[in-house]
């Protein structure tokens, strides 16, 4: 009888452990809507019969869910989810990255797209925090991006760290035609065509990783991230990921993704200063990618930024460099580097700003996937604009941007392009 009672007690204990329980989390709802009217003249060769639209409505919208609680031990535990809400205007490629430029080519046979009406999970992770710092686990940007110092901008959605609204179409940068022979590695490798003109240190956004961020000590904070492989585990997917798998158009697969970064924010006699830098490293898993191919060597990227603020004015710059994971076995280089310098002014609800973005792709950047010849590609983008805050988290914004695109592999008539873009919209955060 005693054995029966003990067995019954054990079963009750097992049942208690297996019975679903709900954490007492406080649920917060947030998100944003960015809606713009965009005029863009990409200066494409109309004679080729591939005219691009010059006017379009573009948007970027997300809903955020956050559940958080603090235990009796003082540990804060939370879960955060971000869902893209693009509706019928959402054209996405196979990795869920939206193709948003006028005439981006989604569905033209060269860019892999899925159906519209797509609401996709952008981020999904849990976090733990306390006096010792914070840990993120799941699909969230790594430490290099989370602590990155951005330069002032005219409109952060247009010329910020990670642009989300863009009418410039990269397909025409190679030969002035919209035939998409600019085989853009960012369309599957990074975050979509729209971020080619950004400078975020986030080579693998769609990746499950673990990140540790220290608490702030006298304005100083540091962080480190690790992921065993690039890419997310798909819904319902079980088992271990394949080695040497073709996860994107370039056939590139990486492992052991490390990131480290540090940042300091301070103030001295009315002057605000922010300085920081980050480094990321990944090892190729596909040993067959030899020669001058993307993922033929370890991928290394680093960034640095410095900002000053004084009485409503801000001035700063940022730099990002990558070896593009390409073996430098041929003359012509293999790096990608970008400078961004910005000036801003804020007075009450008013904002004005200007920026200069300078990017240079070497001839063999990303393993010749860009179809560049000697001299590579150089782009200068200039942006001026401003905005007005008409309510908490709500602003009207407008900007004018123009570029000087110089492709050294083309004759002078085609190698120098001067596209222009005008944007007017609203940004609502809730």
PyMOL commands that set and color helices and strands:
alter all, ss='L'
color gray80, all
select helices_A, chain A and resi 2-18+46-48+87-89+143-146+156-159+170-172+186-189+193-195+412-415
alter helices_A, ss='H'
color red, helices_A
select strands_A, chain A and resi 26-41+55-70+76-84+92-93+113-114+121-130+133-139+208-213+220-229+254-268+271-284+299-310+313-322+336-347+350-361+377-391+394-407+416-417+420-429
alter strands_A, ss='S'
color yellow, strands_A
deselect
rebuild
show_as cartoon
